[in-house]
Amino acid sequence: MTAFVRDQWYVAAYGHEIGRELFARTVLGEPLVLYRAETGEVVALADRCVHRRYPLSESRLDGDTIICGYHGFTYDKAGTCVAVPGQARIPRTARVPAYPVVERDSFVWVWIGAPDLADEALIPRAPWLVDPGYTTVCGMEPLAARYLLLVDNLLDLSHETYLHGGYIGTPEVAETPITTEVDEDNRTIYVSRHMDDAACPPFYAKSTGIEGRITRWQDIEYRPPCLYLLHSRVAPVGVLPEEDGSDPNGFHVEVVYAITPETEHSTHDFWAVARDFALDDQGVSDFLAESNRTVVLQDVTALDILEKVIQAEPDGYQELSVNIDTGGLAARRFLERMAADAAEGARAARV
Amino acid sequence: MTGRVAVLRGDAVHRVHWRLGTDLLVAVCHCGAERDFEDPVVLWDWLLAHPVGHESGSAPARRQPLAVSAR
């Protein structure tokens, strides 16, 4: 099983989830408490009081300090203990780790790993989610399965035909060959499936109003470990982008997932759907939100089952991989290498 | 279906094309080496071994026993 990939940015929450209430979320096995400071920035601290490990998320916010709900140890935004009950001396080790945080593209990103390695420039972007030219619906579903199963699922969309028939799947998805590209330097995996003449699934027929068959492009851009983008273009059959690259007659949907491991066997499945059409149509928003949540929950049901199967099986089970798995296999190998590199870096730092 | 798609523009891009009308995968290394495969596991073994084995021809690789687990 691939280890966690540390020394990376992960989505811990949507910005709209974090306010003046203490908010608990576990990322890569590390319990965090998050809140929004009075000046507006998001703070992320380890969610365990240094004294008797009581969860700070079960405590109280006073201004920008957290007062532990068990014995009153008080921590500032940097995680430094600033008050200890009944005594004036504050022990030198009385602090909880503070996590680097960046709020970007509607997400709250936290750095899991050595804080001195946190570089904001490494955060992959999903600009459509805050672009006024797009309307976005979003959600998050808890997944009782290891994150690799979700990576596998999303890198091979041929499963849409079977698991999501009647929503986003049509026969052409499973029948159309893919091209897979892996950029080692820029840490990107790209899987293209361009269908020239395909049935239009309800997800797109009802939201775009297209009647009849479509040209459907699915271009996956995975930025391991956390961010997954599906650039989706649909148009009536034969309608292609203009020679200058503009595409006034195509409908564009950016489907964004943030794949954040919670524990070794559970995952936060953040999903968002941004569209560049029917921007003010609440009916389309409601339909896409409900449809995509249904699709995500179909995946959740299947992957939760798969996690139980894998946990119950003896070691050494031999899978069979075929052509549709080319992108998923690339992602696995990428993640294995990233995990090994991060572990090697941590070992070197300790020497 | 269009022909060979190439979107990423980096200097170290591996590409795998599904040869039209066949079950064959065409692996193209960033060094220019190219080879047909029937099995994506064997394909990635070869691609990621660059430069080892990338100077030879493009005979199809045969399916090998798999040793990959989800664990």
HADDOCK unambig.tbl for C-alpha pairs under 7 A between the chains (distance, minus, plus):
assign (segid A and resid 1 and name CA) (segid B and resid 70 and name CA) 6.50 0.50 0.50
assign (segid A and resid 1 and name CA) (segid B and resid 71 and name CA) 3.75 0.50 0.50
assign (segid A and resid 177 and name CA) (segid B and resid 18 and name CA) 5.69 0.50 0.50
assign (segid A and resid 178 and name CA) (segid B and resid 17 and name CA) 6.76 0.50 0.50
assign (segid A and resid 178 and name CA) (segid B and resid 18 and name CA) 6.00 0.50 0.50
assign (segid A and resid 179 and name CA) (segid B and resid 5 and name CA) 6.41 0.50 0.50
assign (segid A and resid 179 and name CA) (segid B and resid 16 and name CA) 5.70 0.50 0.50
assign (segid A and resid 179 and name CA) (segid B and resid 17 and name CA) 4.70 0.50 0.50
assign (segid A and resid 179 and name CA) (segid B and resid 18 and name CA) 6.25 0.50 0.50
assign (segid A and resid 180 and name CA) (segid B and resid 15 and name CA) 5.71 0.50 0.50
assign (segid A and resid 180 and name CA) (segid B and resid 16 and name CA) 5.00 0.50 0.50
assign (segid A and resid 180 and name CA) (segid B and resid 17 and name CA) 6.58 0.50 0.50
assign (segid A and resid 181 and name CA) (segid B and resid 13 and name CA) 6.47 0.50 0.50
assign (segid A and resid 181 and name CA) (segid B and resid 14 and name CA) 5.57 0.50 0.50
assign (segid A and resid 181 and name CA) (segid B and resid 15 and name CA) 4.42 0.50 0.50
assign (segid A and resid 181 and name CA) (segid B and resid 16 and name CA) 6.30 0.50 0.50
assign (segid A and resid 182 and name CA) (segid B and resid 13 and name CA) 5.34 0.50 0.50
assign (segid A and resid 182 and name CA) (segid B and resid 14 and name CA) 5.08 0.50 0.50
assign (segid A and resid 182 and name CA) (segid B and resid 15 and name CA) 6.51 0.50 0.50
assign (segid A and resid 183 and name CA) (segid B and resid 10 and name CA) 6.35 0.50 0.50
assign (segid A and resid 183 and name CA) (segid B and resid 12 and name CA) 5.68 0.50 0.50
assign (segid A and resid 183 and name CA) (segid B and resid 13 and name CA) 4.31 0.50 0.50
assign (segid A and resid 183 and name CA) (segid B and resid 14 and name CA) 6.51 0.50 0.50
assign (segid A and resid 184 and name CA) (segid B and resid 12 and name CA) 5.75 0.50 0.50
assign (segid A and resid 184 and name CA) (segid B and resid 13 and name CA) 6.40 0.50 0.50
assign (segid A and resid 185 and name CA) (segid B and resid 12 and name CA) 6.28 0.50 0.50
assign (segid A and resid 194 and name CA) (segid B and resid 1 and name CA) 5.87 0.50 0.50
assign (segid A and resid 194 and name CA) (segid B and resid 2 and name CA) 6.90 0.50 0.50
assign (segid A and resid 195 and name CA) (segid B and resid 1 and name CA) 5.62 0.50 0.50
assign (segid A and resid 196 and name CA) (segid B and resid 1 and name CA) 5.57 0.50 0.50
assign (segid A and resid 316 and name CA) (segid B and resid 69 and name CA) 6.39 0.50 0.50
assign (segid A and resid 317 and name CA) (segid B and resid 69 and name CA) 5.77 0.50 0.50
assign (segid A and resid 318 and name CA) (segid B and resid 66 and name CA) 6.42 0.50 0.50
assign (segid A and resid 318 and name CA) (segid B and resid 67 and name CA) 5.75 0.50 0.50
assign (segid A and resid 318 and name CA) (segid B and resid 68 and name CA) 5.83 0.50 0.50
assign (segid A and resid 318 and name CA) (segid B and resid 69 and name CA) 5.60 0.50 0.50
assign (segid A and resid 319 and name CA) (segid B and resid 68 and name CA) 6.08 0.50 0.50
assign (segid A and resid 319 and name CA) (segid B and resid 69 and name CA) 5.94 0.50 0.50
assign (segid A and resid 320 and name CA) (segid B and resid 66 and name CA) 6.90 0.50 0.50
assign (segid A and resid 321 and name CA) (segid B and resid 40 and name CA) 6.83 0.50 0.50
assign (segid A and resid 321 and name CA) (segid B and resid 41 and name CA) 6.97 0.50 0.50
assign (segid A and resid 322 and name CA) (segid B and resid 39 and name CA) 6.24 0.50 0.50
assign (segid A and resid 322 and name CA) (segid B and resid 40 and name CA) 6.25 0.50 0.50
assign (segid A and resid 323 and name CA) (segid B and resid 39 and name CA) 6.96 0.50 0.50
assign (segid A and resid 323 and name CA) (segid B and resid 40 and name CA) 6.05 0.50 0.50
assign (segid A and resid 326 and name CA) (segid B and resid 40 and name CA) 5.60 0.50 0.50
